[in-house]
Amino acid sequence: MLFYPKMYVNTIKDIPYEELEKNNIKAIILDMDNTLIDFEVNVLERS
């Protein structure tokens, strides 16, 4: 899989801006309806 989640937060407000800035992250991909990864896949086990 090309894109794989590296961070999990409960709401968009929980995304730490300082971490994004520190890691020079310019964009975020949000999978609100699980179209990028199957809902049944436990992504925490794969990371």
Distance bins in CASP14 RR format, pairs under 12 A and 6 or more apart:
PFRMAT RR
TARGET T0000
AUTHOR 0000-0000-0000
RMODE 2
METHOD distances of the structure
MODEL  1
1 31 0 0 0 0 0 1 0 0 0 0 0
1 36 0 0 0 0 1 0 0 0 0 0 0
1 37 1 0 0 1 0 0 0 0 0 0 0
1 38 0 0 0 0 0 1 0 0 0 0 0
1 41 0 0 0 0 1 0 0 0 0 0 0
1 43 0 0 0 0 1 0 0 0 0 0 0
1 46 0 0 0 0 1 0 0 0 0 0 0
1 47 0 0 0 0 0 1 0 0 0 0 0
2 29 0 0 0 0 0 1 0 0 0 0 0
2 36 0 0 0 0 1 0 0 0 0 0 0
2 37 0 0 0 0 0 1 0 0 0 0 0
3 27 0 0 0 0 0 1 0 0 0 0 0
3 28 0 0 0 0 0 1 0 0 0 0 0
3 29 1 0 0 1 0 0 0 0 0 0 0
3 30 0 0 0 0 0 1 0 0 0 0 0
3 31 0 0 0 0 1 0 0 0 0 0 0
3 35 0 0 0 0 0 1 0 0 0 0 0
3 36 1 0 0 1 0 0 0 0 0 0 0
3 37 0 0 0 0 1 0 0 0 0 0 0
3 43 0 0 0 0 0 1 0 0 0 0 0
4 29 0 0 0 0 0 1 0 0 0 0 0
4 31 0 0 0 0 0 1 0 0 0 0 0
4 36 0 0 0 0 1 0 0 0 0 0 0
4 37 1 0 0 1 0 0 0 0 0 0 0
4 41 0 0 0 0 0 1 0 0 0 0 0
4 43 1 0 0 1 0 0 0 0 0 0 0
4 44 0 0 0 0 0 1 0 0 0 0 0
4 46 1 0 0 1 0 0 0 0 0 0 0
4 47 1 0 0 1 0 0 0 0 0 0 0
5 28 0 0 0 0 0 1 0 0 0 0 0
5 29 0 0 0 0 1 0 0 0 0 0 0
5 30 0 0 0 0 0 1 0 0 0 0 0
5 31 1 0 0 1 0 0 0 0 0 0 0
5 34 0 0 0 0 0 1 0 0 0 0 0
5 36 0 0 0 0 1 0 0 0 0 0 0
5 37 1 0 0 1 0 0 0 0 0 0 0
5 41 0 0 0 0 0 1 0 0 0 0 0
5 42 0 0 0 0 0 1 0 0 0 0 0
5 43 1 0 1 0 0 0 0 0 0 0 0
5 44 0 0 0 0 1 0 0 0 0 0 0
5 46 0 0 0 0 1 0 0 0 0 0 0
5 47 1 0 0 1 0 0 0 0 0 0 0
6 15 0 0 0 0 0 1 0 0 0 0 0
6 19 0 0 0 0 0 1 0 0 0 0 0
6 20 0 0 0 0 0 1 0 0 0 0 0
6 23 0 0 0 0 1 0 0 0 0 0 0
6 25 0 0 0 0 1 0 0 0 0 0 0
6 28 0 0 0 0 0 1 0 0 0 0 0
6 29 0 0 0 0 0 1 0 0 0 0 0
6 43 0 0 0 0 1 0 0 0 0 0 0
6 44 0 0 0 0 0 1 0 0 0 0 0
6 46 0 0 0 0 0 1 0 0 0 0 0
6 47 1 0 0 1 0 0 0 0 0 0 0
7 14 0 0 0 0 1 0 0 0 0 0 0
7 15 1 0 0 1 0 0 0 0 0 0 0
7 16 0 0 0 0 1 0 0 0 0 0 0
7 19 0 0 0 0 1 0 0 0 0 0 0
7 20 0 0 0 0 1 0 0 0 0 0 0
7 23 0 0 0 0 0 1 0 0 0 0 0
7 25 0 0 0 0 1 0 0 0 0 0 0
7 28 0 0 0 0 1 0 0 0 0 0 0
7 29 0 0 0 0 0 1 0 0 0 0 0
7 30 0 0 0 0 0 1 0 0 0 0 0
7 31 0 0 0 0 0 1 0 0 0 0 0
7 43 0 0 0 0 0 1 0 0 0 0 0
7 44 0 0 0 0 0 1 0 0 0 0 0
7 47 0 0 0 0 1 0 0 0 0 0 0
8 14 0 0 0 0 1 0 0 0 0 0 0
8 15 0 0 0 0 0 1 0 0 0 0 0
8 30 0 0 0 0 0 1 0 0 0 0 0
8 31 0 0 0 0 0 1 0 0 0 0 0
8 37 0 0 0 0 0 1 0 0 0 0 0
8 42 0 0 0 0 0 1 0 0 0 0 0
8 43 0 0 0 0 1 0 0 0 0 0 0
8 44 1 0 0 1 0 0 0 0 0 0 0
8 47 0 0 0 0 1 0 0 0 0 0 0
9 15 1 0 1 0 0 0 0 0 0 0 0
9 16 0 0 0 0 1 0 0 0 0 0 0
9 17 0 0 0 0 0 1 0 0 0 0 0
9 19 0 0 0 0 0 1 0 0 0 0 0
9 20 0 0 0 0 0 1 0 0 0 0 0
9 28 0 0 0 0 0 1 0 0 0 0 0
9 30 0 0 0 0 0 1 0 0 0 0 0
11 30 0 0 0 0 0 1 0 0 0 0 0
11 32 0 0 0 0 0 1 0 0 0 0 0
12 20 0 0 0 0 0 1 0 0 0 0 0
12 28 0 0 0 0 1 0 0 0 0 0 0
12 30 1 0 0 1 0 0 0 0 0 0 0
12 32 0 0 0 0 1 0 0 0 0 0 0
15 21 0 0 0 0 0 1 0 0 0 0 0
15 23 0 0 0 0 0 1 0 0 0 0 0
15 25 0 0 0 0 1 0 0 0 0 0 0
15 28 1 0 0 1 0 0 0 0 0 0 0
15 29 0 0 0 0 0 1 0 0 0 0 0
15 30 0 0 0 0 1 0 0 0 0 0 0
16 22 0 0 0 0 1 0 0 0 0 0 0
16 23 0 0 0 0 0 1 0 0 0 0 0
16 25 0 0 0 0 0 1 0 0 0 0 0
16 28 0 0 0 0 0 1 0 0 0 0 0
17 23 0 0 0 0 0 1 0 0 0 0 0
17 25 0 0 0 0 1 0 0 0 0 0 0
17 28 0 0 0 0 0 1 0 0 0 0 0
18 25 0 0 0 0 0 1 0 0 0 0 0
19 25 1 0 0 1 0 0 0 0 0 0 0
19 28 0 0 0 0 0 1 0 0 0 0 0
20 26 0 0 0 0 1 0 0 0 0 0 0
20 27 0 0 0 0 1 0 0 0 0 0 0
20 28 1 0 0 1 0 0 0 0 0 0 0
29 35 0 0 0 0 0 1 0 0 0 0 0
29 36 1 0 0 1 0 0 0 0 0 0 0
29 37 0 0 0 0 0 1 0 0 0 0 0
30 36 0 0 0 0 1 0 0 0 0 0 0
31 37 1 0 0 1 0 0 0 0 0 0 0
31 38 0 0 0 0 0 1 0 0 0 0 0
31 39 0 0 0 0 1 0 0 0 0 0 0
31 41 0 0 0 0 0 1 0 0 0 0 0
31 43 0 0 0 0 0 1 0 0 0 0 0
32 39 0 0 0 0 0 1 0 0 0 0 0
33 39 0 0 0 0 1 0 0 0 0 0 0
34 40 0 0 0 0 1 0 0 0 0 0 0
34 41 0 0 0 0 1 0 0 0 0 0 0
34 43 0 0 0 0 0 1 0 0 0 0 0
36 43 0 0 0 0 0 1 0 0 0 0 0
37 43 1 0 0 1 0 0 0 0 0 0 0
37 44 0 0 0 0 0 1 0 0 0 0 0
37 46 0 0 0 0 1 0 0 0 0 0 0
37 47 0 0 0 0 0 1 0 0 0 0 0
38 46 0 0 0 0 0 1 0 0 0 0 0
41 47 0 0 0 0 0 1 0 0 0 0 0
END
